[in-house]
Amino acid sequence: MHDPRWLQLIDRVRADTPRLLDDFLMELSTHEGYVGDAVAAEDIERTARNAFALFASRLAAEAGAEAPSDFAEALGRRRARQGVRVERFMEAVRINFRVLWRGLERAAQPDLTDALLAHGELVLDVVERYATEVQRSFLEESDSMTQQRRTAKERARSRLFSGQADGDELVAIAHLLRLSSSVEYEMLATTRDGDRLAREVLESGGQYVDDGGTTVLLRPRRGPIDWVDADPALCGGYLSRVGGLDRVGRAATIAIDLAERADDGAVFRLRDGFASIARETMLERVDGFMHELTGAFDALPDAERERLAVTLRAFIRTGSMQRTAEELFFHRNTVLKRLRVFQDLSGLDVTVPRDAAIAMVILDL
């Protein structure tokens, strides 16, 4: 129990509360980003009044004063939710202390100065305890909010890149991830430099998702030059234009598919992988009737079938007998002979666009 003179001093401070409030609000008003910005003036005044009441109760060692303060805990949480920066919040707490000390000094004059000096350590303890309580509560709430935002963003990314979101949900996702529905994007799915590229994409106003070791990156187009042409170090599956956030899910599926088909260190565009993707789709549709498309070609021994396939691939890629012969170090007549053998076996003349398309898709050429 404190001596009567100390309790008399605390009573004087309580009576001086209106001036304490005025001093506090005056000093706090000089700090930008607090009054009238993140926190309403009524909230600040009510909080200051409650803080001074808590100080007085603890300084007087009143019943319950030793218990943790619900007010201090709630204040820390509220300021975190209001978006007040931690340094500005703690500066307001320090102003509370300075104003309180000045109020104690005024109340001690002229006859209770010795009582104040005798309880200086108690004042410091009360101040430190309050600061610890509000700061801990503030930081815990900030950490919780950060985790919630991180979780919300991860879920939003997953919904966006999976193509499961539409309508109002897609609008909300765009807002949360700060994506523009009016911007044209480009997409890359890659297994290399995922962390670095993710940071760069976020800085450029895009987004990313990690899909089991493959990083799928969505970036706003920066001009006529494709991303993969501007950075030769990139590799994986690439789509040059994704026109709308509602297409991101389909684009991600295609980009990942292309990345799985790409040669190591190479960029695979849809044009490069289209035949292979189409083949997988068509094989299921024509299962049991391949002979209608390839004739006797599939009956050849593996070595002979591959020998012809090498020539077919080169010709379909170049479209030229002469370039095919030069690339394979054959005579032009050898190329022509092999194409005729393939035509006799399969019934497909690869110099005819329709038949070349069938050969390219069905035979994975």
For each residue, the residues with C-beta under 8 A, 3 or more apart:
1: 61
2: 6 7 60 61 119
3: 6 7 115
4: 7 8
5: 8 9 112 114 115
6: 2 3 9 10 60 112 115 118 119
7: 2 3 4 10 11 60
8: 4 5 11 12 112 115
9: 5 6 12 13 104 107 108 112 115 116
10: 6 7 13 14 56 59 60
11: 7 8 14 15
12: 8 9 15 16 107 112
13: 9 10 16 17 20 52 56 59 100 103 104 107
14: 10 11 17 53 56
15: 11 12
16: 12 13 19 20 103 106 107
17: 13 14 20 21 49 52 53
18: 21 22
19: 16 22 23 103
20: 13 16 17 23 24 48 52 99 100 103
21: 17 18 24 25 45 48 49 52
22: 18 19 25 26
23: 19 20 26 27 99 102 103
24: 20 21 27 28 48 95 96 99
25: 21 22 28 29 35 44 45 48
26: 22 23 29 30
27: 23 24 30 95 98 99
28: 24 25 31 34 35 44 92 95
29: 25 26 35
30: 26 27
31: 28 34 35 88 91 92
32: 37
33: 37 38 84 85 88
34: 28 31 37 38 39 44 84 88 92
35: 25 28 29 31 39 41 44
36: 40 41
37: 32 33 34
38: 33 34 79 82 83 84 88
39: 34 35 43 44 79 82 84
40: 36 43 44
41: 35 36 44 45
42: 45 46
43: 39 40 46 47
44: 25 28 34 35 39 40 41 47 48
45: 21 25 41 42 48 49
46: 42 43 49 50
47: 43 44 50 51 75
48: 20 21 24 25 44 45 51 52 96
49: 17 21 45 46 52 53
50: 46 47 53 54 71
51: 47 48 54 55 71 75 96 130
52: 13 17 20 21 48 49 55 56 96 100
53: 14 17 49 50 56 57
54: 50 51 57 58 69 71 72 130
55: 51 52 58 59 96 100 126 127 130
56: 10 13 14 52 53 59 60
57: 53 54 60 62 64 65
58: 54 55 61 62 65 126 129 130
59: 10 13 55 56 119 122 123 126
60: 2 6 7 10 56 57 65
61: 1 2 58 65 66
62: 57 58 65
63:
64: 57 67
65: 57 58 60 61 62
66: 61
67: 64
68: 72 73 133
69: 54 72 73 130 133
70: 73 74
71: 50 51 54 74 75
72: 54 68 69 75 76 130 133 134 137
73: 68 69 70 76 77 133 134 137
74: 70 71 77 78 137
75: 47 51 71 72 78 79 134 137
76: 72 73 79 80 89 133 134 135 136 137 138 139 140 141
77: 73 74 80 81 137 138 140 141
78: 74 75 81 82
79: 38 39 75 76 82 84 89 134 138
80: 76 77 83 84 137 138 139 141 142 145
81: 77 78 141 145
82: 38 39 78 79
83: 38 80
84: 33 34 38 39 79 80 88 89
85: 33 88 89
86: 89 90 135 138 139 142
87: 90 91
88: 31 33 34 38 84 85 91 92
89: 76 79 84 85 86 92 93 134 138
90: 86 87 93 94 131 135
91: 31 87 88 94 95
92: 28 31 34 88 89 95 96
93: 89 90 96 97 130 131 134 135
94: 90 91 97 98 131
95: 24 27 28 91 92 98 99
96: 24 48 51 52 55 92 93 99 100 130
97: 93 94 100 101 127 131
98: 27 94 95 101 102
99: 20 23 24 27 95 96 102 103
100: 13 20 52 55 96 97 103 104 123 127
101: 97 98 104 105 123
102: 23 98 99 105 106
103: 13 16 19 20 23 99 100 106 107
104: 9 13 100 101 107 108 116 123
105: 101 102 108 109 116
106: 16 102 103 109
107: 9 12 13 16 103 104 112
108: 9 104 105 111 112 113 115 116
109: 105 106 112 113
110: 113
111: 108
112: 5 6 8 9 12 107 108 109 115 116
113: 108 109 110 116 117
114: 5 117 118
115: 3 5 6 8 9 108 112 118 119
116: 9 104 105 108 112 113 119 120
117: 113 114 120
118: 6 114 115
119: 2 6 59 115 116 122 123
120: 116 117 123 124
121: 124 125
122: 59 119 125 126
123: 59 100 101 104 119 120 126 127
124: 120 121 127 128
125: 121 122 128 129
126: 55 58 59 122 123 129 130
127: 55 97 100 123 124 130 131
128: 124 125 131 132
129: 58 125 126 132 133
130: 51 54 55 58 69 72 93 96 126 127 133 134
131: 90 93 94 97 127 128 134 135
132: 128 129 135 136
133: 68 69 72 73 76 129 130 136 137
134: 72 73 75 76 79 89 93 130 131 137 138
135: 76 86 90 93 131 132 138 139
136: 76 132 133 139 140
137: 72 73 74 75 76 77 80 133 134 140 141
138: 76 77 79 80 86 89 134 135 141 142
139: 76 80 86 135 136 142 143
140: 76 77 136 137 143 144
141: 76 77 80 81 137 138 144 145
142: 80 86 138 139 145 146
143: 139 140 146 147
144: 140 141 147 148
145: 80 81 141 142 148 149
146: 142 143 149 150
147: 143 144 150 151
148: 144 145 151 152
149: 145 146 152 153
150: 146 147 153 154
151: 147 148 154 155
152: 148 149 155 156 176
153: 149 150 156 157 176 177
154: 150 151 157 158
155: 151 152 158 159
156: 152 153 159 160 165 172 173 176 177
157: 153 154 160 161 177 207 208 209
158: 154 155 161 162 209
159: 155 156 162 164 165 169 173
160: 156 157 163 165 170 173 177 179 207 209 245 248 249
161: 157 158 209 211 216 218 248 249 252
162: 158 159 249 252
163: 160 248 249 250 252 253
164: 159 249
165: 156 159 160 169 170 173 249
166: 169 170 246
167: 170 171
168: 171 172
169: 159 165 166 172 173
170: 160 165 166 167 173 174 245 246
171: 167 168 174 175 181
172: 156 168 169 175 176
173: 156 159 160 165 169 170 176 177 179 245
174: 170 171 177 178 179 180 181 245
175: 171 172 178
176: 152 153 156 172 173
177: 153 156 157 160 173 174 207
178: 174 175 205
179: 160 173 174 183 205 206 207 218 245
180: 174 183 205 220
181: 171 174 244 245
182:
183: 179 180 205 220 221
184: 220 221 241 242 243
185: 206 218 219 220 221 241 242 248
186: 218 219 220 221 226 227 238 239 240 241 242
187: 216 217 218 219 238 239 242 248 251 252 255
188: 197 216 217 219 227 228 234 236 237 238 255
189: 211 214 215 216 217 236 237 238 252 255 256 258 259
190: 193 194 197 214 215 217 234 235 236 237 259
191: 194 213 214 215 236 259
192: 235 236
193: 190 196 197 233
194: 190 191 197 198 208 210 214 215
195: 198 199
196: 193 199 200
197: 188 190 193 194 200 201 208 215 217 234
198: 194 195 201 202 208 210 215 217
199: 195 196 202 203
200: 196 197 203 204
201: 197 198 204 206 207 208 217 218 219
202: 198 199 206 207 208
203: 199 200
204: 200 201 219 220 222
205: 178 179 180 183 219 220
206: 179 185 201 202 217 218 219 220
207: 157 160 177 179 201 202 217 218
208: 157 194 197 198 201 202 215 216 217 218
209: 157 158 160 161 215 216 252
210: 194 198 213 214 215 216
211: 161 189 214 215 216 252 256
212:
213: 191 210
214: 189 190 191 194 210 211 236 256 259
215: 189 190 191 194 197 198 208 209 210 211
216: 161 187 188 189 208 209 210 211 252 255 256
217: 187 188 189 190 197 198 201 206 207 208
218: 161 179 185 186 187 201 206 207 208 242 248 251
219: 185 186 187 188 201 204 205 206 227
220: 180 183 184 185 186 204 205 206
221: 183 184 185 186 227 240 241
222: 204 225 227 230
223:
224:
225: 222 229 230
226: 186 229 230 238 240
227: 186 188 219 221 222 230 231 234 238 240
228: 188 231 232 234 238 267
229: 225 226 232
230: 222 225 226 227
231: 227 228 234
232: 228 229
233: 193
234: 188 190 197 227 228 231 238 267
235: 190 192 262 264 265 266 267
236: 188 189 190 191 192 214 255 258 259 262 267 268
237: 188 189 190 254 255 256 257 258 259 260 261 262 268 273
238: 186 187 188 189 226 227 228 234 255 258 267 268 269
239: 186 187 242 251 254 255 258 269 270
240: 186 221 226 227 269
241: 184 185 186 221
242: 184 185 186 187 218 239 247 248 251
243: 184 247
244: 181 247
245: 160 170 173 174 179 181 248
246: 166 170 249
247: 242 243 244 250 251
248: 160 161 163 185 187 218 242 245 251 252
249: 160 161 162 163 164 165 246 252 253
250: 163 247 253 254
251: 187 218 239 242 247 248 254 255
252: 161 162 163 187 189 209 211 216 248 249 255 256
253: 163 249 250 256 257
254: 237 239 250 251 257 258 270 277
255: 187 188 189 216 236 237 238 239 251 252 258 259
256: 189 211 214 216 237 252 253 259 260
257: 237 253 254 260 261 273 277
258: 189 236 237 238 239 254 255 261 262 268 269 270 272 273
259: 189 190 191 214 236 237 255 256 262 268
260: 237 256 257
261: 237 257 258 268 272 273 276 277
262: 235 236 237 258 259 266 267 268 272 273
263: 266 268
264: 235
265: 235
266: 235 262 263
267: 228 234 235 236 238 262
268: 236 237 238 258 259 261 262 263 272 273
269: 238 239 240 258 272 273
270: 239 254 258 273 274
271: 274
272: 258 261 262 268 269
273: 237 257 258 261 262 268 269 270 276 277
274: 270 271 277 278
275: 278 279 360 361 364 365
276: 261 273 279 280 364
277: 254 257 261 273 274 280 281
278: 274 275 281 282 361
279: 275 276 282 283 361 362 364
280: 276 277 283 284
281: 277 278 284 285
282: 278 279 285 286 361 362
283: 279 280 286 287 290 362
284: 280 281 287
285: 281 282
286: 282 283 289 290 292 293 362
287: 283 284 290
288:
289: 286 292 293
290: 283 286 287 293 294 298 362
291: 294 295 298
292: 286 289
293: 286 289 290 346 348 358 362
294: 290 291 297 298 346 348 362 363
295: 291 345 346 347 348
296: 299 300 345 346
297: 294 300 305 308 342 345 346 363
298: 290 291 294 305
299: 296
300: 296 297 304 305 308 345
301: 304 305
302: 305 306
303: 306 307
304: 300 301 307 308
305: 297 298 300 301 302 308 309
306: 302 303 309 310
307: 303 304 310 311 338
308: 297 300 304 305 311 312 338 341 342
309: 305 306 312 313 363 365
310: 306 307 313 314 328
311: 307 308 314 315 324 328 330 335 338 339 342
312: 308 309 315 316 338 339 342 350 359 363 365
313: 309 310 316 317 365
314: 310 311 317 318 324 327 328
315: 311 312 318 319 320 321 324 335 339 350
316: 312 313 319 350 356 359 360 365
317: 313 314
318: 314 315 323 324 327
319: 315 316 323
320: 315 323 324
321: 315 324 325 332 335 336
322: 325 326 332
323: 318 319 320 326 327
324: 311 314 315 318 320 321 327 328 330 335
325: 321 322 328 329 330 331 332 334 335
326: 322 323 329
327: 314 318 323 324
328: 310 311 314 324 325 335
329: 325 326
330: 311 324 325 334 335
331: 325 334 335
332: 321 322 325 335 336
333: 336 337
334: 325 330 331 337 338
335: 311 315 321 324 325 328 330 331 332 338 339
336: 321 332 333 339 340
337: 333 334 340 341
338: 307 308 311 312 334 335 341 342
339: 311 312 315 335 336 342 343 349 350 351
340: 336 337 343 344
341: 308 337 338 344 345
342: 297 308 311 312 338 339 345 346 348 350 359
343: 339 340 346 347 348 349 350
344: 340 341
345: 295 296 297 300 341 342
346: 293 294 295 296 297 342 343 359
347: 295 343
348: 293 294 295 342 343 355 356 358 359
349: 339 343 352 355
350: 312 315 316 339 342 343 355 356 359
351: 339 355 356
352: 349 355 356
353: 356 357
354: 357 358
355: 348 349 350 351 352 358 359
356: 316 348 350 351 352 353 359 360
357: 353 354 360 361
358: 293 348 354 355 361 362
359: 312 316 342 346 348 350 355 356 362 363 365
360: 275 316 356 357 363 365
361: 275 278 279 282 357 358 364
362: 279 282 283 286 290 293 294 358 359
363: 294 297 309 312 359 360
364: 275 276 279 361
365: 275 309 312 313 316 359 360
